Each structure stands twice: as C-alpha cells, then as structure tokens.
C-alpha cells in the first residue's frame, strides 16, 4: 500500500524547541550517550562530529578528515565513526583517530550512511551511491572490527532501527520512498523474511509528504521516522498505521533519537545544505538540532563493542 500524506498548512508543533542553534550543513545521526548524558551527532557535509552537554550547555566539535555517515558510542570515552574513507575510533578526550577498517566499497561514488548497533554490540550500517540513480548501496555488519556484507541493495540506505525484542530490523531506501522490515536473528546476526513495511508516494505534487530518512523505535514498539522534504516526523505502529504526525519548523529533518534522563526527549537533526533561499527564509531553523518532549519513552542505544 502506498501512503499519500496530505500536505497541510498547519503550524509546527508548539512543543518543539531549538537545542543547538548553530545551523549545520547536513546534520545527522543524533545519539544520546547514556553514560555521559550527552547528545552526539554529525554534520556530514561539514565533516564533523559534535557533542552537546545539556547540564552545562557545553558544545564540542571534532573535525573529521572525510564525511562521517554515522556514529556509535563505545565504552571508555570513544566513538566509532563510519567515514567515507573507512571506520575509525574517535577518542573524545584526546581527539585522536584510530583506524579500525578500510571501506568495503570504492569511496569515489559510495560512502557510509545511517547505522545503528544491535544488542550484542554489532554496528549495522548502510551505504549510499552518490549519483543516487541506481541501487548500488548496500548493508554491512561491523563486528569486532570486521566488516561483512549483509546485502539488501538500496540507493540511499537509511532508517535502520530494531524492534524492542530485536526480532525485526527496519531499513529504508530513501530514494525509493520505501521502508522494509526483515526478520532478525540477534544471536546469529542474520536477516531473512523481507517485507514492505511502508511505501510512500513519490509523486511530487502539492500533497508530497517527503521520503523516509532516519528513524528510531520507542518502548511501545512504534517506529518514528523523519520525512525528508516533508517537514514532519511520523510515528508508525508495527502494523504500518500512522499514529501521529508532527509538523516541524524545518522542511528537511534527517533523523530522530530518544534521550535525556528518562528517554522522553526526542532529538531531531535537520539540513540547510543545498536548500533554496526561499526555503531557508520560510524555515529559518533549517540545519539546527531540534527537540521536544514525548509521552512514550525510547530506550538506551547499545554500544559498539570493539
């Protein structure tokens, strides 16, 4: 079933506020660090990893040598960063980078994109094909520094998230406007049983509702999805029913994450890069990190285990 989201003229949700008001080019992968009680995220086009500590409002930026696609927290003050040029560990105390693995693809036209760890400390990360005209992206599993292909061809890999019991993995192809669900065997680290979870209309008329980007699952097993160019966040049931639609003050949200002490704060990254002057005037918060309180909490993200 193709979902047509009717475009509305409603105002952004009044509960949304700005967490980080310095506009990024391409904000992505918000990640709440449960031990540090800090929010991490990346600026892909700006080639940086960022951190914000709500307790003292301290901001830290680590420049990267190439575009980061996603991050995962590790014990001991380190982050796993999936760069276009390969996987590295960032020591957030010294700023030093330690190589982990080279890229499993030619980096001229491919790079790592959205990713998430499972409960056993593996990072599942997809790639995108830069011309974005063929499904030459794929899914990979990073386990103890070893990168193995997991297949599932896409053009732009996004929306990786796991159900509460880790028996389902969600995976979006943003270009295809589609989210798929796979049966996931946590112990074996394998995928099977592909099914279409959501298919959104790609008809770019006045009712265009955007395409699925980054996502997260809450404690009631609902899938929260950022709709890129749709200016909204959707909360979707495991059966594919749209439960809630949240209007945003930015047209291009990229990903959501739960965090805060009670995991009832929803963090939202957005984009300002390559957007029209008219759009940036209409949505002046484009590129900022937004947040809002929600009724249903999320859960802590598991760490990557090197």
C-alpha positions in Angstrom: 0.0 0.0 0.0 1.3 3.4 -1.0 0.8 6.1 1.7 -0.2 9.6 0.4 0.5 12.2 3.1 -1.8 15.1 2.6 0.2 18.3 2.8 -1.2 20.7 5.4 -0.7 24.3 6.2 -0.7 23.6 10.0 1.9 25.3 12.2 4.9 23.4 13.6 4.2 21.6 16.9 4.3 24.2 19.6 6.3 21.9 21.9 9.3 21.9 19.6 12.3 23.9 20.7 15.8 24.6 19.5 18.6 22.7 21.3 21.5 23.7 19.1 21.0 27.0 17.1 24.2 26.9 15.0 23.0 25.7 11.6 24.8 22.7 10.2 25.1 21.8 6.6 23.8 18.2 6.9 23.0 17.3 10.5 22.5 13.5 11.0 22.6 10.6 13.5 21.7 12.2 16.8 22.8 9.7 19.5 22.2 10.0 23.2 25.2 8.7 25.2 23.6 7.2 28.3 26.8 7.2 30.4 27.9 10.7 29.6 24.3 12.1 29.5 25.3 14.0 26.4 24.0 14.2 22.8 26.3 13.4 19.9 25.5 14.0 16.2 27.4 14.6 13.0 27.5 17.2 10.2 28.1 15.0 7.1 28.8 17.8 4.6 30.6 19.8 7.3 32.8 16.8 8.1 32.5 17.0 11.8 31.3 15.1 14.9 29.6 17.2 17.6 28.6 16.9 21.2 26.3 18.9 23.5 26.0 18.5 27.2 22.6 19.8 28.4 23.9 20.0 32.0 26.3 22.9 31.3 25.4 23.6 27.6 28.9 22.9 26.6 29.5 22.3 22.9 32.4 20.4 21.4 33.3 19.8 17.7 35.7 17.3 16.3 36.7 17.9 12.6 36.9 14.8 10.5 39.1 14.0 7.5 36.2 12.8 5.4 32.4 12.8 5.6 31.0 10.8 8.5 27.9 8.7 7.8 27.0 7.6 11.4 28.4 7.1 14.9 28.1 4.6 17.7 29.2 5.0 21.3 31.8 2.7 22.9 32.9 2.4 26.5 35.9 4.3 27.6 35.2 7.7 26.0 35.4 6.6 22.4 33.1 6.7 19.4 33.0 4.5 16.3 32.8 6.8 13.3 31.9 5.4 9.9 33.7 7.8 7.5 33.6 7.7 3.7 37.2 6.6 3.9 36.7 3.8 6.5 35.9 3.1 10.1 37.7 4.9 12.9 37.6 5.2 16.7 37.5 8.8 17.9 38.9 9.3 21.4 36.7 12.2 22.6 39.3 13.0 25.3 42.3 13.5 23.1 40.6 13.9 19.7 42.8 11.2 18.2 41.5 8.9 15.5 42.4 5.2 15.4 41.8 3.2 12.2 39.5 0.2 12.5 38.8 -1.0 9.0 39.0 0.3 5.4 35.8 1.0 3.4 34.3 -2.2 1.8 33.5 -0.2 -1.4 35.1 2.3 -3.8 34.9 5.6 -2.0 34.8 7.7 -5.2 31.0 7.2 -5.5 29.9 5.4 -2.3 30.0 6.3 1.4 28.7 5.0 4.7 25.4 6.5 5.8 22.9 5.7 8.5 23.6 2.9 11.1 22.7 1.5 14.5 24.1 -1.1 16.9 22.2 -4.2 17.9 22.0 -5.6 21.5 25.2 -7.7 21.0 27.4 -4.7 20.1 27.5 -5.1 16.3 27.1 -2.0 14.1 24.7 -2.3 11.2 25.5 0.4 8.7 24.3 1.1 5.1 25.8 2.9 2.2 24.6 5.3 -0.4 25.5 5.6 -4.0 26.4 9.2 -4.7 24.8 9.7 -8.1 21.7 8.3 -6.5 20.4 6.9 -9.7 21.0 3.1 -9.1 20.5 0.7 -6.2 24.3 0.3 -5.7 24.2 1.0 -1.9 24.2 -2.0 0.5 24.0 -3.0 4.1 27.0 -4.1 6.2 27.6 -5.6 9.6 30.6 -4.4 11.6 31.5 -6.9 14.3 34.7 -6.6 16.5 36.4 -4.6 13.7 35.4 -7.0 10.9 33.1 -5.7 8.1 30.9 -8.3 6.3 28.3 -7.6 3.6 24.7 -8.2 4.5 23.2 -7.5 1.1 19.9 -5.7 0.8 20.7 -3.4 -2.2 19.4 0.2 -2.0 20.2 3.6 -3.5 20.3 5.5 -0.2 20.4 3.3 2.9 18.5 4.9 5.9 16.1 4.3 8.7 17.9 1.4 10.4 16.1 0.5 13.7 15.3 -2.6 15.7 12.0 -3.7 17.3 12.0 -3.9 21.1 12.7 -7.6 21.1 15.3 -7.4 18.3 13.4 -9.8 16.1 12.7 -7.2 13.4 15.1 -4.8 11.7 13.7 -1.8 9.8 15.6 -0.5 6.8 14.6 2.4 4.4 15.7 3.2 0.9 15.1 7.0 0.9 15.3 7.3 -2.9 12.6 4.6 -3.3 10.4 6.1 -0.7 10.2 2.7 0.9 10.8 1.1 4.3 11.3 -2.6 4.6 11.3 -4.9 7.6 13.4 -8.1 7.9 13.2 -10.9 10.4 16.3 -10.5 12.5 18.2 -13.3 14.3 20.1 -11.5 17.0 22.2 -14.5 18.1 23.3 -15.3 14.6 23.4 -11.7 13.3 21.4 -12.7 10.1 18.4 -11.2 8.2 15.6 -13.0 6.4 12.0 -12.7 5.5 11.9 -9.3 3.8 8.6 -7.5 3.6 7.5 -4.0 2.7 6.6 -2.1 5.9 5.8 1.4 4.4 5.7 2.7 0.8 5.2 6.4 0.4 4.1 8.2 -2.7 6.9 9.7 -4.8 4.5 11.9 -6.7 6.0 15.4 -6.1 2.8 17.3 -6.3 1.3 19.7 -3.8 0.5 16.9 -1.5 4.0 15.5 -1.5 4.8 14.3 2.1 8.5 13.6 1.8 10.6 10.4 1.9 11.8 8.3 4.8 15.1 9.2 6.3 16.5 8.3 9.8 14.4 6.6 12.4 14.1 5.2 16.0 11.8 2.8 17.8 10.1 3.7 21.1 9.2 1.5 24.1 5.8 0.7 22.7 7.4 -0.7 19.5 6.3 2.3 17.3 8.7 3.4 14.6 9.5 7.2 14.5 10.6 8.3 11.0 12.0 11.7 9.8 10.3 12.6 6.5 12.9 14.4 4.4 11.4 17.3 2.4 8.1 16.6 4.2 8.8 18.8 7.2 7.4 16.2 9.6 8.0 13.3 11.8 5.8 10.2 11.7 5.1 7.7 14.5 4.1 4.4 12.9 2.7 1.2 14.5 4.3 -2.2 13.8 1.3 -2.9 11.6 2.1 0.2 9.4 -0.6 2.5 10.8 0.4 6.2 11.1 -0.3 7.0 14.8 1.0 10.6 14.9 2.3 13.3 12.6 4.4 16.1 14.0 4.9 19.3 11.9 8.4 20.7 12.1 9.9 24.2 11.6 12.4 22.7 9.1 11.5 21.1 5.8 14.3 18.5 5.8 14.6 16.5 9.0 17.1 13.7 8.8 16.9 11.5 11.9 15.4 11.3 15.4 16.7 9.9 18.6 15.4 9.4 22.1 17.4 10.6 25.1 17.5 12.6 28.3 17.4 11.1 31.8 14.0 9.5 31.1 14.4 9.0 27.3 11.3 11.1 26.7 13.2 13.8 24.8 13.1 13.4 21.1 16.1 14.9 19.3 15.8 15.9 15.6 18.6 16.7 13.2 18.0 18.8 10.1 19.6 20.2 6.9 20.5 23.6 5.5 22.9 22.5 2.7 21.8 22.9 -0.9 18.3 24.2 0.1 16.8 27.2 -1.8 16.9 30.7 -0.5 13.1 30.7 -0.4 13.0 27.5 1.7 15.6 28.8 4.2 13.6 32.0 4.6 10.4 30.0 5.2 12.3 27.6 7.5 15.0 29.6 9.3 15.7 26.8 11.7 16.9 24.5 8.9 20.2 22.9 10.0 19.6 23.3 13.7 19.1 20.5 16.2 15.5 20.5 17.5 14.0 18.6 20.4 10.6 18.0 22.1 9.1 16.0 24.9 7.1 12.9 24.1 4.8 10.8 26.1 6.3 7.4 25.2 10.0 7.0 26.1 12.6 5.4 23.9 15.4 3.2 25.2 19.2 3.5 25.5 21.1 2.7 22.4 23.5 -0.2 22.9 27.3 0.5 22.5 29.5 -0.8 19.8 31.9 -3.4 21.3 35.4 -3.2 19.6 
